[in-house]
Amino acid sequence: MTKKKKKTASNKLTANDLLKIGFPAGKPLGTALNIVHTYFTELGKNHQIELVQDVLTAPDLYQLHATLGSLAQAILAHKETAPVALRNEQQKYAIYGAEGIEEGALKQMDIAMRLPVTRAGALMPDAHQGYGLPIGGVLAVENAVIPYGVGVDIGCRMSMSIFDIHTGYLDKHREELKKMLQDNTRFGFSSFQKPMDHPVMDRMEFHEIPIVHELKDRAYSQLGTSGGGNHFVEFGVVDIQDEQNEFGLPLGSYLSVLSHSGSRGLGANIAGYYTKVAMDSCRLPQEAKHLAWLDLDSDAGQEYWMAMNLAGDYASACHHQIHHRIASALGETPLATIENHHNFAWKEKDAEGREYIVHRKGATPAGKGVLGIIPGSMATPGFIVRGKGEAASINSASHGAGRVMSRTQAKKTLTKPQVQKFIQKAGIEVIGSDLDEAPMVYKDIHQVMAAQQDLVEVVGTFHPRIVRMNGDEKYMEVD
């Protein structure tokens, strides 16, 4: 007797399989997956796809079907979704560092302020054009969440460890520190052969939300790693300047590690899927389509909210593992740690006690007394800051210096010798990176900080010395 072959994970129908054939996201897609995985597991994947395509093509014929009726009804309800109009008048919003903000970012923010759900907004001095909400945009809305108002790299964050090590150690042991970065960090598509375990992988969301369940194995393989682009892990020197600092540290200089990265493939896929869900259910005019929202009273809105928070916690777990590995290599325990995130949505209340969903896409939380980190570029300082709780900025500040040059423009305009000369003059050593992350593609961080003096005060200054980013292939196989 021949044993029946067990269906492999690759042959199981997934949300992406249905999205590729143009199946509507949200309730129709979730219903289709539940029905197929419950009643039609013996069919091959192609037959499963044909089955749900038949229902999608003629849902009227299946409304009374015992098994497929609920799918037909979900498709019909989806088709009846009415278009949503923007307000004729846009609400006013605060702009910080307006002279350095490009026209495209301003236009995007103007459109966001015309959404029916919008209640307040602000634009940070590092703002530049993105998708939907501009990077550096802050938007408070009522009982809704905008996936592209959060961004693709959900929960992207800064994390810093400050060590009781004299800064002279950095120059004396530069090669050792470089090797620590190469041995204990991974970027882009590279990952550790044996990822460290973390409780975040046991979260119920990985079992209860279909699209998240499909991403679990990939998320585990990328634990403790960093993305590409502007993500980095670097050694540097922190100068503590505020005697009343929250860490109880004496004024002076300390060896520090600073990292910047987000939720990797987990966050990107959650963002892509729920953006499609939002755009399918919230039909906005063409110029505003990337600002489609999910009502928090809906199943899809609650699902996204749970998935977004999971992605944020996953990003935090990755940073904690990076810092744990490096602290272990140093043989030291940090004197202090700081962490803050952006590309996220928070439930917050205004002065009158009304609750709003505050989206900070590339903006740092800066409520009164809240600590954060605002980096410059690989060759310029970053700052440990304390929020002042400015209501006009919706308790926010910039998340960095902000770009003045697109990635494409940077690669067309700059040369490697030119960038290397600039970096060497700044006394920085860079492992990896490319022309699109050269220091000159960013705004002047000092001007950006000057534009937000009402939003934050400086607690300390971070000076990068050894920077690792994506692009260094030499040590990728080392584990």
N, C-alpha and C positions, 0 to 999 in steps of 0.2 A: 504493500500500500504506500502510495506517495504522500508525504506530508504536505499539507497546505502551507504555502509560503506566507510568513507573517508580513503584513503591509508595513513598509518602512516609512519613516517620518517624511521622506522626500516625496512619497506617493500620496500623502494625506492632503486633502484640499485645504488651502489656506486663504486668508483674506487677500493676500497679494495676488493669488491666482484669479480671484474674482475681480479685483480692481483692474487687472490687466485686460480683461475683456469688457471693461466699461460698466461693470455692475455698480449700482449706486451704493455708496458707503452708508454707514449708520444702521438704522434698524433693519432695512432690507438685507444688508450683507450679514449682519449678526444672525438674523432669522434663518437665512440660507445655510450658513455654516452649522447652526444647531440642528437643523433638519437633516442635512446630509450626514453629519457625524453621529446622529442618533438612529436614522432609519435606512440609510443607503451606504453603509460602510462596505458592503460586499461589491459595490460597483467600482470599476476603475475610475481614476481621476477624470479622464476625458468624458466618460459617461456621466459622471456627477456634474461636470460643467455643462454638458448638453442639457441635462435635466433642468438645472436652474435657469439656463438661457431660454428654454422653452417657456418657463413661467414668466420670465422678464419680458419676452416678446408678446405674450398674450395672457396677461394676468386675469382678465375677465373670465377666461375659460376655466380657471383653477380656483375661483373664489370658494366653491363649495367642496373642494377636494379634501378628503379626510386628513391627509398628511401635508399637502402643499398649500392648503387654503390660507394659513396664517402668513405664508410668504407672499402669496398673491395680494392679500390685503395690505401688507406693509409696502409693497411696490406701488399699489394704487394710491395709498395715502401720501407716499413720497411725491408722486406725479402731480398731486393737487396742491403742492406747496406754492403759496403766493409770493410774488416778488416783494422786496422790501425797499422803500424809498428813503433817500437821505433827507435830512433837514435842509431847508433852503438857506438858513442862516447858520454859520459856524459859530461855536462858542469861542470866547477869548481864552487864551492860555499864555502862561509865562514862558519866555524864551531867555535862556542864559547864554551869553557869548554869541549873540545873534550875528555879529560881523564875520564870524568864522564858520557859519553854517550854510551849506549849499542849498540852492533853490529847490532841488528835488526833495530834500528832507522836509523843508517847510511845506511844500505842496502835499506831501504825504500826511503830515500832521494836520494840515487844514482839513483834509478829507476825513481823517479820523475824528475830528471834532464835530463832524456833521452826522455821525452815526446816531440813530434814535436812542441807543442805550448809553451814550457817553454823557458823563456828568462833570468831568474836569480833565485837564491835561497839562503837560509841561514838556519842554524840550531842553535837554541838557547841552552843555557847551561842546561835548565831543560828538554831537549828533551828525549822522550822515545817512544817505538814502539806503533803504533796505527793501524788504518785501512787506507790503502791508504797512504796519507801523514802522517808522524810521528807527534805525538803531540810535539809542539815546532818547527815545520817546517814552513818556510815561502817560498812561491813560487809565483813568478811573471810570468804570462802567457799573451799571446796576444789574445785579443778578445774572450776569453772563460772563463767559470767558471766550477770548479770541485766540485761537491757537497760534496764528501768525503775529498776534500782539505779544505773545510770550516768546516766540522765535523757534528756530529749528533745534538749536543746541540747548534743550531745556535744562535749567538749573546750572548752567555754566557758572563757574565760581573762581574766586581767588582764595588761596590758603597759604598761610605763612607760619613757619616755626622759627622761634628765636632761641639761640643756644648760648650757654655760658662759655663761649670760646672766643678768645681774643682775636681780633680781625687780622692780626699778623699771621695767624695760622693759614689764612687763605693764600697768601703769597708763598709761604714756605712749603705748602703741601698742594700746590695747584694741580699737579699731575694726578695725585691721589683723589682729589675732589672731582676731577674730570672723569676718572674711571668710576667713581661712585655713581655719577649721573648716568654713565653709559651702562653700568651693570644693573641699576635699580630703576630705570625708567624705560618705557616703551612708547612709541608714537605711531600715529597713522594706522596702517594695517598690521603693524607688528604687535605681538602679544607675548606674555610669558608662557613657557611650556607648561608650567604648573601654577595656575592662578591661586592666590591665597583665598581661603573661604571667607565669607562675610555674611552676617545675619540678613542683610538686605535681600539676598537671593532666596530666602525662605518666606518672603512676603506673600500674602494671600492674592495680591493683584496678579502675580504670575500664573495663578490657577484660575482666577475668576474672570479675567478680561481676555477674550480670544486673541486680539492682536498682540497683547503683551505676552501671553503664553507662548506665542510663536517666536518671540524674541529672546526667550530666557537663555537658551544655550549660547547664543552669540553674546549676550550680556555677560554671562559667566566667563567666557573666553577673553573678554576685554577688561575684566576687573583689574584695577590698579594701573591702567594705562591712560595715555593722553591722546588727544586728537591731533590733527594736522593744523594747517593755517597758522593762526596767531597763538596757539597753545604752547606753553613752555614749562620747564622746571629749571630753576636757576639758583646758584649760590650767590650771595651778595652780602652787603653790610647794611645793617639798620642802625641809624642814629636816633636814639630816643631823645626827643626835644622837650617833652612836657613832663614837668616834675610830678604832676598829678595823674600820671598815666595809670590805667586800670590794672596793669600787670605788677605794679609795685617795683618796677625796675629803676635802678639809679640812672641818671643821665649818662649817656655814653654810647659807645659803638659795640655792636654784637654781630657775630656770624649768623646768617639767616638763610633759610630756604624758602623760596616763593614759587608757587605753582599756579597755573591757569589752565583749566580744561573743563569739559562738561560731561554730558551723559552719553557720549559716543553714539553707536548705532541705535541703542535703545531709544534715546530721546529723539533722534532724527526720524526714526520710523513712526514713533508715536505722533510727532508733529505732522508728518506727511499724511498719515491716515486720517487723523481727526480734522485736519484742514479740509480734506476732501469731504468728510462728513458735514462739516460746517458749511462749506460752499454748496453742497447738495441741498441742505435744509434751509439755508438762509441766502436767498438769491438776491444779491446786491448789484447795483450798477457796475459796469465794467471797471471803472476807475477805482472802485472800492471793494472789488470781489475778494481780495486777499484779507480783508478785515471781517470776513464772515464770522459770526459768533455762535456759540452753543448756549442755549438757555440752561442755567444751573438747575432748573426744575425738571429738565428732561433726562432720560436715561443716558443719552450720549454725553450731555454736559457733566453728569456725575461720573461717568466712566473716564472722561478726559481728565477731570479734576484729580481722580485717584491715580491715573497713569502719570500725570504731570508731577504729582508729589512723589511717586515712586522714582521717576527719573531724576528728580532733584536729590533724593536720598542716595540713589545709586552714584550720582556724580560726586557727592560728598564722600561716599565710601571709597571711591577711586582715589581721591586726594588723601584720605587718611592712610590708605595703604602705601601711597607714594612716600608720604612723610615718615611712616613707620619704617619702611625699608631704609631710607636715608639716615634716620636717627640711629637705627641699629648699626648701620655701617660706620657711623661716626662714633658709636659707643656712648651716646649722650641722650639724656632726656631733655626735651625742650623746656626752657624757662617759661615760655608763653606761646600760645597759638592764637591765630586770628583767622576767621573764615567768613566770607560773605558771598552771596550769589546774586546773579541777575538772570535775565531771560526766564522770568517766572511771573506768576500772578499770586497776589496775597489778598486775604480778606482783611480789610482795615476799616476803621471808623473815622469819620471827620469830626470836627469840633462840636457838631450838634448831635453826635452819636449815631449818625446814619451809616450803615455798612455799605461799602463799595468793594468791587474787585479791582485792585490796582495792578496793572500790567507794567512791568519795568523791563523793557526790551533793550538790554545794554545800558542799564542804569543801576546805580548802587543804592540800596536802602540807606536813608540818612535821617531816620527819626532821631529825636533828641536823645543824645547819649549813646547812640548805636555806633559801634566801631565798624570800619570797613577798610578796604585796601583799594587804592586807585593807582594802577601802574602807568608808567609812561611807555617807552619803547625799550628795546634791548640795550640801548645806549644812553638812556636818560632815566632820571630818578622816578620812583614810584612813592606813594605816600600812604601812611597809616593815618586814617582820619576818624574824627568823631562827629556824628551828625548833629546839626543844630535844630532839627525839627521844623524846617521852614514850610509853612502850609502852602505857599504859592508853588513850590516845587513838588508838592505832594510827598514831602519827606524823602526826597531823592537827590542824588548827585550823579556826576558822570561815572562811567565804569572804566574809563581810561582816557587816552589822549584823543582818540578818534582819527579816522583816516582822512587824508587830503588827496590821496591818489588811489585809484582802484587797483586791484591786483593785475589786471591786464595792462593798464597804463604803466604800472611799475616795471613790469617785465619788458615793455617796449622802450621805456625811457632810461632805466638805470643799467649800469654795467657792474659786473662782479668786482673788478679792481677798484672802482669808485666806492662801492659799499665797503669793501675790505679796508680801504684807507680810512674811511670815516670811523669804522668800528675800532681799528687799531689806535687811532688818535684818542678815542674815548677810553682806552684801556680795558676793553671788553674782549673776552674770548667766547666765540660762538661755535657750538657743535650743531651741525645741521642748518636748517632754515634755507630760504631762497630769497630772490630779489623782491618778491611781493610782501616780505616782512621786514624790509630794510628800514632803519630808523627814520629816513627821510620821507617815508610814505605817511607818517603820522603828524598830527598837529603838534605845536609847541606845548608840552605838558604844563609849562609854567604859565602860559597864557590861559590855558584851560582852568588851572587851579585859581588863577586870579579872577576869572569870571564867576566862580562859585564860592567866594569867600563868605557869602551869606548862608551857604548851605552846609559847609563843613569847616572844622578847624583841624589843623595838622598836629598829630601826636608824635609822629616819627617819619623819617625819610629813609627809603630803601634805595641803595645803589647797586645795580646788578654788576657782577664780575665774571661769572662763568655761566653761560646760557646754553641750554639744550632745547632744540626744537625738532620738528619732523625733518627728515632728509638725510640723516646720518645713517648709512647702511653698514658701516664697518663692523659695528658691534651688535648688530641685530640678532645674530644667532647665539650670543652669549646668554646663559641663564644662571 
